[in-house]
Amino acid sequence: MAAAFHTPDGDSMLRLRRLAIDTYRENVAFLARDCPTYRPAEFQALSKIEVQQDGRRILAVLNIVDQPGLIAPDELGLAEQAFRQLGLAEGAAVEIAPASPPKSLEAVRRKIAGAHLSRAELEAIIQDVAASRYSKTEIAAFLIASARFLSATEVLDLTRAMAEVGNRLSWADPVIVDKHCIGGIPGNRTSMIVVPIVAAHGLTMPKTSSRAITSAAGTADSMEVLARVDLGIAEMRNVVEKAHGCLVWGGHVNLSPADDILISVERPLSIDTQEQLVASILSKKLAAGSTHLLIDIPVGPTAKVRSLAEAIRLRKLFEFVGDRVGLQVEIEFTDGRQPVGRGIGPVLEARDVMAVLANAPEAPHDLKEKSLLLAGRIIDFDPALRGGGGHARAREILESGQALAAMERIIDGQGRNPVRESPGELTAEIAAPASGIVTAIDCYRIGRIARLAGAPMDKGAGIDLLAKLGDRVKQGQPLYRIHACFQSDFRFATELAAESIGYELDGRSPSSP
């Protein structure tokens, strides 16, 4: 371990200061240039320092501060991520030292050169990533090298390595079910319907979900409209024991934390290979204690998976890894040609979900039927149910009101949101430029418009779809309505919609699915 730089009188301690700066999955420290304890110039060439006190230690990227008053000369500032990870009180005395590069970087260099990495090498890399020993530049180097080629065996070893770091949940029931959608389809909020249906049937479904990074909403964002999602493990377990299911934010229960760090670098670089996708999803499900998993792969021209051949290759990779880690994985190919439901954005999606659960006449038919399809596949995992009976059982549970009652139990267990969220009051209707039949909807563009409108940061922002594939519309008829909460977001979204509405119309019949 590298030694700290001591001053001549031996006093090498700094007072810890918490800085309200969100550095998103990266440990960052701040030191005043006029610090008398250490010479900041000696750290300039160092990408990382070690911060430690009595056995507690973290690695952090060091920034030198010239602004007077931001950091006192005898203080070390830590941004929120680093402060939480170190776990010391503000004002505690800490030492710093130049950090040695992680040994696993040699394996990254080998991967850059095209080498096949062993399980031990991948485990070392993931352990160092989870411990924040890698800078984002080093993580990017590993991801880009891996994107060039990862063998099926390397994907398997990477999955196991990621699942082993962080918390591992275990449950008393022998069958623990889960589902995951590959993504890329706006409004596809089936989990919030599937979980209460499956829970009402009696199977255990502890669903951990993500927040949106590049989309208009993740399941956790939409569920947060109705209930708390930032539950700890003990709280989550209590809800599941009482309600057979939950819908919580996975980032708060520390499952496969290395995956969250990798994703924070992948998304800005648009790195999204099938190999890394499989390792990411299956490591999370293993850590969550799942035994049976349904993967929803939407296929469509603007979806994440755009061809049947690509979908089949992805299915086979899921099956290869799933079989070897002890997960029973089933795959469902679904229609990814258009958004699912009407609402895109947390409030609008939560509205659609509750309409389906309440069997309301205005509930989106496509969201209902897709949710029943997926719930039926999951209920078929029940060894006590006669084969093929899952879909009928799912419909019975939904239409009898049992699913709504199960959702209410989950909401109450997680903590009902006392605030009644509403759609954004700034609205604009995007009209059809000509009469005709809707033949195509660009999922990517519609999602981007909803995000520019403020979703998911503003829960009420997003898009309400008023026309779907196959609908005949007249010139000037609204195709969708933009909702925003702030004038600047409203302007950004409407300007992007003005460039291209994301719909295609013609007078012919739309193509079959």
C-alpha positions as CSV (number, residue, x, y, z in Angstrom):
1,M,0.0,0.0,0.0
2,A,1.3,3.4,-0.9
3,A,2.4,5.6,2.0
4,A,0.8,9.0,2.6
5,F,2.8,12.2,2.0
6,H,3.6,13.4,5.5
7,T,4.6,16.9,6.4
8,P,7.8,17.4,8.4
9,D,5.9,17.7,11.7
10,G,4.1,14.4,11.0
11,D,0.6,15.9,10.9
12,S,-0.9,14.3,7.8
13,M,-4.6,14.5,8.7
14,L,-7.4,16.4,6.9
15,R,-10.9,17.1,8.1
16,L,-13.6,15.4,6.0
17,R,-16.2,17.6,4.4
18,R,-19.3,16.4,2.6
19,L,-20.1,18.2,-0.7
20,A,-23.5,18.1,-2.2
21,I,-22.3,17.2,-5.6
22,D,-23.7,14.2,-7.6
23,T,-20.9,12.6,-9.5
24,Y,-23.0,9.6,-10.5
25,R,-21.2,6.4,-9.7
26,E,-17.7,7.9,-9.5
27,N,-15.8,8.7,-6.3
28,V,-14.5,12.3,-6.5
29,A,-12.4,14.2,-3.9
30,F,-11.5,17.9,-3.6
31,L,-8.4,19.4,-2.1
32,A,-7.6,23.1,-1.8
33,R,-4.5,24.2,-3.7
34,D,-3.3,26.1,-0.6
35,C,-3.5,22.9,1.5
36,P,-0.5,23.1,4.0
37,T,-0.7,19.4,4.9
38,Y,-0.1,18.0,1.4
39,R,1.4,19.6,-1.7
40,P,-1.4,19.4,-4.3
41,A,1.2,19.7,-7.1
42,E,2.5,16.3,-6.2
43,F,-0.9,14.8,-7.0
44,Q,-1.5,16.6,-10.3
45,A,-0.4,13.7,-12.4
46,L,-2.3,11.1,-10.3
47,S,-5.7,10.0,-11.5
48,K,-6.6,8.6,-8.1
49,I,-5.9,8.9,-4.4
50,E,-6.6,6.7,-1.5
51,V,-8.6,8.1,1.4
52,Q,-8.4,6.2,4.7
53,Q,-8.9,6.2,8.4
54,D,-8.6,3.2,10.7
55,G,-9.1,0.5,8.1
56,R,-11.8,2.3,6.2
57,R,-10.6,3.3,2.7
58,I,-11.8,4.3,-0.7
59,L,-10.2,5.4,-3.9
60,A,-11.3,8.7,-5.5
61,V,-10.4,10.9,-8.4
62,L,-8.8,14.1,-7.0
63,N,-9.7,17.6,-8.1
64,I,-7.7,20.6,-7.0
65,V,-9.8,23.6,-5.9
66,D,-8.8,27.2,-6.6
67,Q,-12.1,28.9,-5.5
68,P,-11.6,30.4,-2.1
69,G,-14.1,29.3,0.5
70,L,-15.2,26.1,-1.3
71,I,-12.8,23.9,0.6
72,A,-10.7,25.0,3.6
73,P,-7.0,24.4,3.4
74,D,-7.2,21.7,6.1
75,E,-10.2,19.9,4.6
76,L,-10.7,17.1,2.1
77,G,-14.1,17.4,0.3
78,L,-15.9,14.2,-0.9
79,A,-18.8,14.3,-3.3
80,E,-22.0,12.4,-2.3
81,Q,-21.0,9.0,-3.8
82,A,-17.6,8.9,-2.2
83,F,-18.8,10.2,1.2
84,R,-21.5,7.5,1.4
85,Q,-19.0,4.8,0.4
86,L,-16.4,5.8,3.0
87,G,-19.0,5.8,5.7
88,L,-17.4,8.3,8.1
89,A,-18.9,11.3,9.8
90,E,-18.3,14.8,8.5
91,G,-15.3,16.3,10.3
92,A,-13.6,13.0,10.8
93,A,-9.8,13.0,10.4
94,V,-8.5,11.2,7.2
95,E,-5.3,10.7,5.4
96,I,-4.7,10.6,1.7
97,A,-2.0,8.9,-0.4
98,P,-1.4,8.3,-4.1
99,A,-3.3,5.2,-5.2
100,S,-1.5,2.4,-7.0
101,P,-3.2,1.3,-10.2
102,P,-5.3,-1.9,-9.8
103,K,-3.5,-5.0,-10.8
104,S,-6.4,-6.1,-12.9
105,L,-5.7,-3.4,-15.4
106,E,-3.1,-5.8,-16.9
107,A,-6.0,-8.0,-17.9
108,V,-7.8,-5.1,-19.5
109,R,-4.7,-4.4,-21.5
110,R,-4.7,-8.1,-22.6
111,K,-8.3,-7.8,-23.7
112,I,-7.5,-4.7,-25.7
113,A,-4.9,-6.8,-27.5
114,G,-7.7,-9.4,-28.3
115,A,-6.9,-12.0,-25.6
116,H,-9.5,-14.4,-24.1
117,L,-9.8,-13.6,-20.4
118,S,-10.0,-16.2,-17.7
119,R,-12.7,-16.4,-15.0
120,A,-10.1,-15.2,-12.4
121,E,-9.2,-12.2,-14.6
122,L,-12.8,-11.1,-15.1
123,E,-13.5,-11.6,-11.4
124,A,-10.5,-9.3,-10.5
125,I,-11.7,-6.6,-13.0
126,I,-15.3,-6.6,-11.6
127,Q,-14.1,-6.5,-8.0
128,D,-12.0,-3.5,-8.7
129,V,-14.8,-1.8,-10.7
130,A,-17.2,-2.3,-7.8
131,A,-14.6,-1.0,-5.3
132,S,-14.3,2.2,-7.5
133,R,-10.7,1.5,-8.2
134,Y,-11.2,2.2,-11.9
135,S,-11.6,5.6,-13.4
136,K,-14.3,6.1,-16.1
137,T,-11.6,6.2,-18.7
138,E,-10.3,2.7,-17.6
139,I,-13.9,1.4,-17.5
140,A,-14.5,2.7,-21.0
141,A,-11.3,0.9,-22.2
142,F,-12.6,-2.4,-20.7
143,L,-16.1,-1.9,-22.2
144,I,-14.8,-1.0,-25.7
145,A,-12.4,-3.9,-25.7
146,S,-15.1,-6.3,-24.6
147,A,-17.5,-4.9,-27.2
148,R,-15.1,-6.0,-29.9
149,F,-15.4,-9.6,-28.8
150,L,-16.6,-11.6,-25.8
151,S,-17.0,-15.3,-26.1
152,A,-20.0,-17.1,-24.7
153,T,-17.7,-18.5,-21.9
154,E,-16.5,-15.0,-21.1
155,V,-20.1,-13.8,-20.9
156,L,-20.8,-16.6,-18.5
157,D,-17.8,-15.8,-16.3
158,L,-18.6,-12.1,-16.4
159,T,-22.2,-12.8,-15.3
160,R,-21.0,-14.9,-12.3
161,A,-18.4,-12.3,-11.3
162,M,-20.9,-9.4,-11.4
163,A,-23.5,-11.4,-9.4
164,E,-20.9,-12.3,-6.7
165,V,-20.1,-8.6,-5.9
166,G,-22.6,-6.8,-3.7
167,N,-25.7,-8.2,-1.9
168,R,-27.2,-11.6,-2.7
169,L,-30.8,-12.2,-1.7
170,S,-32.3,-15.6,-0.8
171,W,-35.9,-16.5,-0.3
172,A,-37.7,-19.4,1.5
173,D,-39.9,-20.3,-1.5
174,P,-38.4,-22.8,-4.0
175,V,-39.7,-20.9,-7.0
176,I,-38.8,-17.2,-7.2
177,V,-40.0,-15.7,-10.5
178,D,-39.0,-12.5,-12.3
179,K,-39.2,-10.9,-15.7
180,H,-37.1,-8.4,-17.7
181,C,-37.8,-6.5,-20.9
182,I,-34.8,-5.8,-23.2
183,G,-36.2,-2.2,-23.6
184,G,-36.3,0.3,-26.3
185,I,-40.1,0.5,-26.4
186,P,-41.7,3.6,-24.8
187,G,-44.7,3.1,-22.4
188,N,-43.9,-0.6,-22.0
189,R,-44.9,-0.7,-18.3
190,T,-46.0,-4.3,-18.1
191,S,-44.1,-5.2,-14.9
192,M,-46.5,-3.0,-12.8
193,I,-49.3,-5.2,-14.0
194,V,-47.6,-8.5,-14.2
195,V,-46.2,-8.4,-10.6
196,P,-49.6,-8.0,-8.9
197,I,-51.2,-10.6,-11.1
198,V,-48.4,-13.1,-10.3
199,A,-48.5,-12.2,-6.6
200,A,-52.2,-12.6,-6.4
201,H,-51.7,-16.1,-7.9
202,G,-49.4,-16.9,-5.0
203,L,-45.9,-17.0,-6.7
204,T,-43.2,-14.9,-5.1
205,M,-42.0,-12.1,-7.4
206,P,-39.5,-9.6,-5.7
207,K,-39.1,-7.2,-8.7
208,T,-36.2,-4.9,-8.6
209,S,-36.3,-2.4,-11.4
210,S,-34.1,0.4,-12.8
211,R,-34.6,4.1,-13.2
212,A,-34.5,5.6,-16.6
213,I,-31.1,6.6,-18.0
214,T,-31.8,7.4,-21.6
215,S,-35.6,6.6,-21.8
216,A,-38.6,8.7,-20.6
217,A,-39.3,6.4,-17.6
218,G,-38.1,3.2,-16.0
219,T,-40.4,1.0,-14.0
220,A,-39.0,2.5,-10.7
221,D,-39.8,6.0,-12.0
222,S,-43.4,5.1,-12.8
223,M,-44.0,3.1,-9.6
224,E,-42.7,6.0,-7.6
225,V,-45.8,8.0,-8.7
226,L,-47.8,5.5,-6.6
227,A,-45.4,4.4,-3.8
228,R,-41.9,4.5,-2.3
229,V,-39.3,2.6,-4.3
230,D,-36.1,3.3,-2.4
231,L,-36.5,0.4,0.1
232,G,-33.7,-1.3,1.8
233,I,-33.3,-5.0,1.9
234,A,-35.1,-5.6,5.2
235,E,-38.0,-3.4,4.1
236,M,-38.2,-5.1,0.7
237,R,-38.2,-8.5,2.3
238,N,-41.1,-7.4,4.6
239,V,-43.2,-6.3,1.7
240,V,-42.6,-9.5,-0.2
241,E,-43.4,-11.7,2.7
242,K,-46.8,-10.0,3.2
243,A,-47.7,-9.3,-0.5
244,H,-45.8,-12.0,-2.4
245,G,-44.2,-9.3,-4.5
246,C,-42.8,-5.8,-4.7
247,L,-41.7,-3.2,-7.3
248,V,-38.6,-1.4,-5.9
249,W,-35.6,0.4,-7.2
250,G,-32.7,-2.0,-7.6
251,G,-30.1,0.7,-7.1
252,H,-31.0,1.0,-3.4
253,V,-30.5,-2.7,-2.5
254,N,-26.9,-3.0,-4.0
255,L,-27.5,-5.9,-6.3
256,S,-24.6,-6.4,-8.8
257,P,-23.3,-2.9,-8.1
258,A,-20.5,-3.3,-10.7
259,D,-23.2,-3.5,-13.4
260,D,-24.6,-0.1,-12.4
261,I,-21.1,1.4,-12.7
262,L,-20.5,-0.2,-16.1
263,I,-23.9,1.1,-17.3
264,S,-23.0,4.7,-16.2
265,V,-20.2,4.5,-18.8
266,E,-21.9,2.4,-21.4
267,R,-24.8,4.7,-22.0
268,P,-23.0,7.9,-22.9
269,L,-20.8,5.9,-25.3
270,S,-23.8,4.1,-26.8
271,I,-22.1,0.7,-26.0
272,D,-24.9,-1.8,-26.1
273,T,-23.7,-5.3,-27.2
274,Q,-25.8,-8.4,-26.7
275,E,-22.9,-10.0,-24.6
276,Q,-22.8,-7.1,-22.1
277,L,-26.6,-7.0,-22.0
278,V,-26.9,-10.7,-21.1
279,A,-24.3,-10.4,-18.4
280,S,-26.0,-7.3,-17.0
281,I,-29.5,-8.7,-16.8
282,L,-28.6,-12.2,-15.6
283,S,-26.2,-11.0,-12.9
284,K,-28.9,-8.8,-11.4
285,K,-31.4,-11.7,-11.4
286,L,-29.0,-14.1,-9.8
287,A,-28.2,-11.6,-7.1
288,A,-31.9,-11.0,-6.5
289,G,-32.4,-14.8,-5.8
290,S,-34.5,-15.6,-8.9
291,T,-34.9,-19.2,-10.0
292,H,-37.2,-18.7,-13.0
293,L,-37.0,-15.7,-15.4
294,L,-39.0,-14.6,-18.4
295,I,-37.2,-12.3,-20.9
296,D,-39.4,-10.1,-23.1
297,I,-37.6,-9.2,-26.4
298,P,-39.5,-6.7,-28.4
299,V,-38.6,-6.8,-32.1
300,G,-39.2,-3.8,-34.4
301,P,-37.6,-1.4,-36.8
302,T,-36.8,1.2,-34.2
303,A,-36.6,-1.1,-31.1
304,K,-33.4,-2.2,-29.5
305,V,-33.6,-5.6,-31.3
306,R,-34.5,-5.0,-35.0
307,S,-34.6,-8.4,-36.6
308,L,-35.7,-11.9,-35.9
309,A,-32.2,-13.2,-36.6
310,E,-30.8,-10.8,-34.0
311,A,-33.5,-11.8,-31.5
312,I,-32.8,-15.6,-32.0
313,R,-29.1,-15.0,-31.4
314,L,-29.8,-13.1,-28.2
315,R,-32.2,-15.8,-27.0
316,K,-29.6,-18.5,-27.5
317,L,-27.0,-16.5,-25.5
318,F,-29.5,-16.0,-22.6
319,E,-30.3,-19.7,-22.6
320,F,-26.6,-20.7,-22.7
321,V,-25.7,-18.5,-19.7
322,G,-29.0,-19.2,-17.8
323,D,-28.6,-23.0,-18.0
324,R,-25.1,-22.8,-16.5
325,V,-25.9,-20.5,-13.7
326,G,-29.0,-22.4,-12.6
327,L,-31.6,-20.0,-13.9
328,Q,-34.6,-21.4,-15.8
329,V,-34.9,-18.8,-18.6
330,E,-37.8,-18.5,-21.0
331,I,-37.9,-16.0,-23.9
332,E,-40.9,-14.2,-25.4
333,F,-40.6,-12.3,-28.7
334,T,-43.1,-9.4,-28.7
335,D,-44.2,-6.7,-31.1
336,G,-41.8,-3.8,-30.9
337,R,-43.1,-1.8,-33.8
338,Q,-44.7,0.9,-31.7
339,P,-45.0,2.2,-28.1
340,V,-47.1,0.1,-25.7
341,G,-50.1,1.8,-24.0
342,R,-50.9,5.5,-24.4
343,G,-48.8,7.2,-21.8
344,I,-45.0,7.8,-22.0
345,G,-43.6,9.3,-18.8
346,P,-44.1,8.3,-15.2
347,V,-47.5,9.8,-14.4
348,L,-49.0,8.9,-17.7
349,E,-47.7,5.3,-17.5
350,A,-48.9,4.9,-13.9
351,R,-52.3,6.1,-15.1
352,D,-52.4,3.4,-17.8
353,V,-51.3,0.7,-15.4
354,M,-54.0,1.5,-12.8
355,A,-56.6,1.7,-15.5
356,V,-55.7,-1.8,-16.7
357,L,-55.7,-3.2,-13.1
358,A,-59.1,-1.5,-12.4
359,N,-60.5,-3.0,-15.7
360,A,-61.5,0.5,-16.7
361,P,-63.1,0.8,-20.2
362,E,-60.5,3.4,-21.3
363,A,-57.5,1.1,-20.3
364,P,-55.1,0.6,-23.2
365,H,-55.9,-2.8,-24.8
366,D,-52.4,-3.5,-26.0
367,L,-50.9,-2.9,-22.6
368,K,-53.5,-5.2,-21.0
369,E,-53.1,-8.0,-23.5
370,K,-49.3,-7.9,-23.5
371,S,-49.3,-8.0,-19.7
372,L,-51.6,-11.0,-19.6
373,L,-49.4,-12.8,-22.1
374,L,-46.3,-12.2,-19.9
375,A,-48.1,-12.9,-16.7
376,G,-49.5,-16.2,-18.1
377,R,-46.0,-17.3,-19.1
378,I,-44.7,-16.6,-15.6
379,I,-47.6,-18.3,-13.9
380,D,-46.9,-21.4,-16.0
381,F,-43.7,-21.7,-13.9
382,D,-45.9,-22.8,-11.0
383,P,-45.3,-26.6,-10.7
384,A,-48.8,-26.9,-9.1
385,L,-50.6,-25.5,-12.2
386,R,-51.5,-27.7,-15.1
387,G,-49.4,-26.9,-18.2
388,G,-50.7,-24.2,-20.4
389,G,-53.2,-22.8,-17.9
390,G,-51.2,-19.7,-17.0
391,H,-52.8,-17.3,-19.5
392,A,-56.4,-18.1,-18.5
393,R,-55.4,-17.9,-14.8
394,A,-53.8,-14.5,-15.4
395,R,-57.0,-13.2,-17.1
396,E,-59.1,-14.5,-14.3
397,I,-57.0,-12.8,-11.6
398,L,-57.1,-9.4,-13.5
399,E,-60.8,-9.4,-14.4
400,S,-61.9,-10.5,-10.9
401,G,-60.1,-7.6,-9.2
402,Q,-57.6,-9.7,-7.4
403,A,-54.7,-8.1,-9.2
404,L,-55.8,-4.6,-8.2
405,A,-56.2,-5.7,-4.6
406,A,-52.7,-7.2,-4.8
407,M,-51.3,-3.9,-6.2
408,E,-52.9,-2.0,-3.4
409,R,-51.2,-4.3,-0.8
410,I,-47.9,-3.7,-2.5
411,I,-48.4,0.1,-2.6
412,D,-49.3,0.2,1.1
413,G,-46.5,-2.1,2.0
414,Q,-43.9,0.0,0.2
415,G,-45.5,3.3,1.4
416,R,-48.2,5.0,-0.5
417,N,-47.1,8.3,-2.2
418,P,-49.1,11.0,-0.3
419,V,-48.7,13.4,-3.3
420,R,-51.2,13.0,-6.1
421,E,-49.1,13.6,-9.2
422,S,-50.7,15.1,-12.3
423,P,-49.7,15.4,-16.0
424,G,-47.8,18.5,-16.9
425,E,-50.0,21.5,-17.6
426,L,-48.0,22.8,-20.6
427,T,-49.4,20.9,-23.5
428,A,-49.2,20.9,-27.3
429,E,-51.0,18.5,-29.7
430,I,-49.0,17.3,-32.7
431,A,-51.3,17.0,-35.6
432,A,-51.3,14.7,-38.6
433,P,-49.8,16.5,-41.7
434,A,-52.2,14.6,-44.0
435,S,-55.0,12.1,-44.0
436,G,-54.2,8.4,-44.0
437,I,-53.4,5.3,-42.0
438,V,-50.7,5.2,-39.4
439,T,-48.2,2.8,-40.8
440,A,-45.1,3.4,-38.7
441,I,-44.2,5.0,-35.3
442,D,-40.6,5.8,-34.5
443,C,-40.1,4.5,-30.9
444,Y,-36.7,6.1,-30.5
445,R,-37.9,9.6,-31.6
446,I,-41.1,9.5,-29.6
447,G,-39.1,8.5,-26.5
448,R,-36.6,11.3,-27.1
449,I,-39.4,13.9,-27.4
450,A,-40.9,12.7,-24.1
451,R,-37.5,12.9,-22.5
452,L,-36.9,16.5,-23.8
453,A,-40.3,17.4,-22.3
454,G,-38.8,16.6,-18.9
455,A,-39.6,12.9,-18.3
456,P,-38.6,11.2,-16.0
457,M,-37.2,14.0,-13.9
458,D,-40.6,15.7,-14.0
459,K,-43.0,13.0,-13.2
460,G,-45.9,14.7,-15.1
461,A,-43.9,15.2,-18.3
462,G,-44.2,13.0,-21.3
463,I,-46.4,12.1,-24.2
464,D,-50.0,10.9,-24.5
465,L,-50.5,8.9,-27.7
466,L,-53.8,9.5,-29.4
467,A,-53.2,7.4,-32.5
468,K,-51.6,3.9,-32.9
469,L,-50.6,1.7,-35.9
470,G,-53.5,1.0,-38.2
471,D,-55.6,4.0,-37.1
472,R,-57.0,6.1,-39.8
473,V,-56.6,9.8,-39.2
474,K,-57.6,13.0,-40.9
475,Q,-55.3,15.9,-41.7
476,G,-55.0,18.1,-38.6
477,Q,-56.2,15.4,-36.2
478,P,-53.9,15.1,-33.1
479,L,-51.5,12.1,-33.2
480,Y,-50.2,12.8,-29.7
481,R,-50.1,15.3,-26.9
482,I,-46.9,16.6,-25.3
483,H,-47.0,17.4,-21.6
484,A,-44.3,19.5,-19.9
485,C,-43.8,21.2,-16.5
486,F,-41.3,23.8,-17.5
487,Q,-41.3,26.3,-20.3
488,S,-37.7,25.4,-21.5
489,D,-38.5,21.7,-21.7
490,F,-41.7,22.4,-23.5
491,R,-39.9,24.4,-26.1
492,F,-37.2,21.7,-26.6
493,A,-39.8,19.0,-27.0
494,T,-42.1,20.9,-29.4
495,E,-39.1,22.0,-31.5
496,L,-37.9,18.4,-31.9
497,A,-41.5,17.3,-32.8
498,A,-41.6,20.1,-35.4
499,E,-38.5,18.7,-37.1
500,S,-40.1,15.2,-37.4
501,I,-43.3,14.0,-35.8
502,G,-42.1,10.4,-35.6
503,Y,-45.2,9.0,-37.4
504,E,-45.6,7.8,-41.0
505,L,-48.9,7.9,-42.8
506,D,-50.2,6.7,-46.1
507,G,-53.5,5.6,-47.7
508,R,-52.6,1.9,-47.8
509,S,-53.3,-0.8,-45.2
510,P,-50.6,-1.2,-42.6
511,S,-48.4,-4.2,-42.8
512,S,-49.2,-7.2,-40.7
513,P,-47.1,-7.8,-37.5
